[in-house]
Amino acid sequence: MKILGKYSIGLGDRFGHQGHAQLRAILEAGKGGIEITPVWNKSNREHIIIGTQPHDVRIEADTVTKKAGFRKPYFVDADHINLDTVDRFIESSDFFTIDVASYIGKRAPEAETGKFLSSVTSYSDNLDIPGIEKPLKCSPSLLRDIAEKYLFAAKKAGEIYRKIKAGKGAGNFVTEVSMDEVAHPQTPVELFFILSMLGAEKVPVQTIAPKFTGRFNKGVNYVGDPVRFAEEFEEDLLVVSYAVKEFDLPENLKISVHSGSDKFTIYPVIGGLLKKHNKGIHLKTAGTTWLEEVIGLAEAGGEALDFVKEIYAKSLEKIDELCAPYADVIDIKASSLPPVVEVATWSSKKFASSLRHIPGNPGYNPDMRQLIHVAYKLAAQKMDVYFKLLEQHKEVVSECVFENIFNRHICRLFELK
């Protein structure tokens, strides 16, 4: 049976050139005593934009692990799939992120709702979760609200899971359920009953990706109250532990943090609570590697710097088109974006410094970073030139990718020196 390790990281590599650098970060963490399972992920949307196929990610993962002599588990994630997109991933993937966000808020038939409500009547008063001092408030009316909001989505997750199982066989893949790309966070109480629904659907979910309080924008720091986040995250950890026992879910079920790259403010919070409760985590870093490619090319100077300046100029022209698919996970202040004529005069150091996420660096521009984060489509339109530049400057680009994943993410989250 495919079992996801206690700690795992989703490694987005949109253009398929940085698997070796990403794996190097995983290996370096292992030297420090932190065993992390690498999971290479790519969504259907990214495949369409770039013109790749799911088997391309499998080839990359198999190639870099074989070359490095890496004999521990690793996975290829069909990222954010649904019923319409899952088929093309079944052969190549062994990790499936079942995205139910679009189904949330749609109502299941009343008979199904009534069946669910009957199954959870024992929880209709306050919900006592071991480790949480005060009982979580619950009521029959709240249970109905939760059912009307999430039951249809949970049943769709079951339908998608069974479709994957029919193609791959039970136990031959890891299942994640995500509901993060929505407007409002799920409360710990809602998470508990969502897990009860997934248990009833017999979905062997190994990671669950809720939406948390605060903003988890792509490629930039957490925006919100870290104290409030800490309270919610700890309650979620305890809810998951209790739900595993109550609903016969996999013992290794853990929380997944999507858009998890660069959330430096809350990494100490997350790391401390994982240690306190001896829990695992799946951290999805996604497009941050593409950003490091841009930074590396900027540092290389010359034609490479000109290329990324052109990407920025075109991203300003097409800002609405580029941002629309990511509306729930970016927050760009257009007034903070530097004019093209100004950027045209920048040195390699100035351009790279503006994009590289180093808290406290006066040159860092999070709005510019978010815009470039969603502008990979523009590089895909000049793939031959882009790949030529990546190959010409692979040493500097690779070092940027490694530095980002290992030093700014793994070391911060797991307090490695």
N, C-alpha and C positions, 0 to 999 in steps of 0.2 A: 504493500500500500504506500502511495506517495504521501510523505509526511513533511510538512514545512517546518524548518528549524525554529528554535525559540526566537532568534533574532533574524530578520530578513530585510533586505532592501530592494525596492523596485528600481531598476536601473534603466531609465529611458535612454535610448541611443538612436535618435530619429534617423540619422544618416548611416548608421551601421559601421562607423569607423573607430569607435572608442571603447569597444568591449575589453581590449587588453588593458587599457588604463584603468577602467572601472574594476576589473578583476584584480589588478595590482593593489587597489585600495582594500579590497576584501582580504587579500593575502596578508597585507600589512596589519590589518586589524587582528587577524589570527595570531600573528607574532606577539601581539599585546594581550592575548588571552581572550579576545572577543570573537567567537565563531559566528559569522554572519552568512546566511544563505543568499546568494545572488539570484535575483529574479529579473530577467530582461523583459521589459514590457513595451508594447506598442499598440496603440488603438487603431481601430478601423479607419477613423478619420485621418490619422497620421499616415497610414498606408496609402489611402486614396490621394492625399495631397502630395506625397513624395513619390508615389508610383511604385511602391514595394509590395511584396506579398508576405503573408505570415511565415512562410518557410524561410524567408531571408533572415528573420530573427533567429530561427532555429539553427540555421547554418552558422551565423555569427557566434551564438552561444556555444555550440558544439566545437567550433574551430578554436576559439580563444581558450576554452577550458582544456582542450586536448593539448594545445601548444604549451600551456603553462603546467601541464601535468596535474591539473586540479581534479581530484578524485572524489570530492565531496558532493552532496546534492546541489543541483542548481535547476532553475526552472525558466520556462518561456511562457509569459503571461499574455493571454488574449485580453487586452485591457479594455474595460468598459464596453463589453459586448451585451447584446440583447437578442431577442428572437430573430430579428431581421439580419443580424450580422454574424451570428455565432458559427454558421456552417463552414465558412472559409478558414476558421481557426482550428477546427477539431483535429485535423491530422497533425499539425505542427506543434500545437501548444499542449502543455501539461499543467497549466495554472490558468484558471478562468475567473476574471473579475466580472461577475454578473451585476450589471448596473440596472438598478430598479428605479432610479430617480424619476424617469418619465412616467412611471406607473403610480407614483405616490399621489394620493388624493382621488384616484378613481375608485369607485365603490365596488366591492364584491357583491354577488347576489345576496339577498337578505337571508336566505337559508344558510349560506356559508357563514355569514356574520353571526347568525344565531347560534350556529354550531360552535364557533370560536368562543362566543361569550359564555356559553354553557361550560366550556372546558376550562375557563379561568375564573369561575365564580369564587373559588377559594382565595383569590387575590383581590377581591372587590373592595375590601377594606384597606387599611394601610398596608404597604408592602414592606415587610421586614427583611432586609438584606444583611447577612452577617458582615460585620465590619463597619457598617454605616450606622452611626449613633442614633439618629432620628429616623423613624419609619418614613418611607417615601409615601407621599399622599396618593391615594388611589380611590376610585369610586366607580359604581356601575356606569355613570354617565361618561366618565373619563375613558373607561374601557370601550364604550361604544364609539367615542370619538377616535380612539386609537385604531379600532377595527375599521372604521370607515375611511381612515386615512392610509393605513398600511397593509390591510389584509390582501387586497387585490395585488399589490406589489409583491408580497411574500409568495402568493400563489404563482405569480409569473416567474419568480425566482425558482420555484419548484419545477415549473414547466421547462425552463431553460436548462436547469440542472439535469433533468431526466433526458432531455435531448442530447446533451453532452455525454451522459452515461451510456446512452444507446450507441453512440459512435465510438467511445473509447473504452468502455467497460468500467464497472465500479472499482474504485480504489486506484485508478490509473492517472488521477489528476487531483490537483488541489483546488478547492472552491473558495472563492471570496465573494461576499455580497457587499456592494457599495451603494450608498445613498447620500453621498456627500455633495454632489453638485445640484443642490436645491437651495431655495431662499432661506429656509429656517432650520436651525439645528434640531436634532432629536434629543429629548431629555433622557436621563437614565431610566426613568419609568417606561418611556416609549421604547427604548432599546431593549429592555427586559421582555416586553411583550412581542416585539419584532422577532426576537430570538425564539420565543415560544411558538410563533407562527412558522418559522423556518424549521424548528424541530418537528412540528406537526406535518410539514411537507417532506420530512426525511431528507433534508438538505444537509450533508455533512460539512457544514461551513467551518473552515479553519481560520479565516480572518473575516472580520466585520468592519466596514469602513463607514462610520457615521459622520454626519456633519457636526462639528463642535461649535461652541460659542466663540464669537470673534471672527475675524476675517483670515482666511487661509488663501491669500492671493498667490498667484503663480510666481515663484522665483524670488519672493521678497519676504521680509520678516513678518511675524505674527502681529496682527493689529487687534488689540483688545486688552482685557484685564487679565494678567497672568494668574492672579489669585483666584478669580472666578473660574478660569480654565482649569487650574489645579484641582479645585473642588469637584468640578464636573468630571474630569478625567479619572480621578480616583474613584468616584462613584461608578463610573463606567467599568473600570477594572473589576470592581467588586460585584457589579451586576453580572458581568460576563462569567465570573467564577461561579456564581450561584446558578445562573441559567444553565451552565454546562451540566450540573447535577440534576436540576429540575427537569430538563427537557431532552436529556440523553444526547447531548451534542458532543463533538470531539473534545477530548481532554486538552488538546493543545490550542483550542480556540483562543485567538488573541485579537487585539484591536489593531486596525490598520489606519495610519494617518496619511490621507491623500493630500496632494499639494504640500507634501511634508518637507520639501527642501527649504533651506534658509530660515526656518522658524527658530532662529537662534535664541530669542527671548525665552521660549518655553522649553528648549531642550534640557536645561537643568531640572525643570519641573518634571518633565516626562521621565528623564533618566532616574531621578530620585525616587519617583513613585514605582517605577519598574523594579528597582532594587528593594524597596520597602515591601512590596508584595510578591517579589520573585516571579515577575511576569515577563512575557515576551512582547515583541512589537514588530509590525511590518511598516516600514517607512518608505513611502513612494516618492522618489525624487524627480522622475519624469524629465521635463525639458531643460533642466539645469545643465545637462551635458552639452546641449546645443549652444547655450550661452557661453560656456567655456571654450567651445570651438571658435566662436566669434571673438572672444577676448584674446585667445591665442593668436588668431590671425591678425588682430589689431597690433599685438606686440611684435609680430613678425615684420610689420612695416611694409613699405613699398606697395606692390600690386595687391598684396593681401589686405593692407590697411585701406587702400582705395576701394576694394570690393566691399568691405563691411560698412564703410561710409556710404556707399551706394545703397546697401541694404537698408540702412537707417533712413536715407532720403526717401526711398520708395515706401518705407513703412509709414512715414508721415503722410504721404499722398493717399495711402490705402488704409488709414488707421481704422475707419469704421468697419470696413470689410474684414480686416484681420481680427478685430476685437470682438465682433458680434458672437462668434461661437463660444467665447470664454467669458461672457458677461458676468457670470456668478463668481468667477475666480480671478478677476483682475480689477484694479481700481486705479486708473491712470488720470492724473491731472495734466491736461493738455498744456496748461500754462507753464508747467515745469519742464516741458520738452524743449531742448535747445534748438534754435533755428538751423536749417541745413547749411546756410552760409557760414555760420559760426563753427559747426562741426567740421566743415571742409578744411578749416585751418588747424584742426587739432593734431597734436603729435600722437604717436603710438601710445605713449604713457597716459596721456589725457583721455583718449578714447577707452582704453582698457580700464583705467581707474574709475571712469563713470559707470561702467557696467559691472565691475567686480564687486561682489557684496562683502564688504568689510565694514562692519558697524563702526561708526566714529570717523570714517574717512570722509573728509569734507568734499572730496571730489565725486563721491558715489551718488548716482542719480537713480533712485528706485523706479521712477516713472519711465525713464528711458529703458531700464532693465526689463520692465514688464512688457513694453512695446516690442523690444527685440525678441523677447521670449515667445511671442505669438507670431513673429514675422518669419519663421522658418520656411514658410511657403515661398517666400521670395528667393531664398537660396535654392529651393527645389526647382525653380524655374530656370536656373543657370547651373544645373547640376554638374556639367562637365567642368566648368571653370571652378566651381566650389570644390569638387573632389580633387582637382589638380592642385589647388592651394593647400588643401588638407594634407595631401601627400608630400608636397614640397616642405611643409612646415610641421611635420608630424611630431617632431621631438618637443617643440614648444607647446603645441596644442595638447599633446598627451600629458605633459607635466601639469598644465592648467587643470585638466580633467581630474587627474589623480589628486592634486592639491585640494581641489574643491570637495571631492567625495570623502577623502580620508581626513584631512586636517580640519576643514570647516564643518563637516557633518558627523562623521563617525567619532572623531576625537571629542567633539563637543557633547554629543548625545551620551556617549559611554564613558566620558571623563578619562580618556586615554591621554597620557603625557607624550 
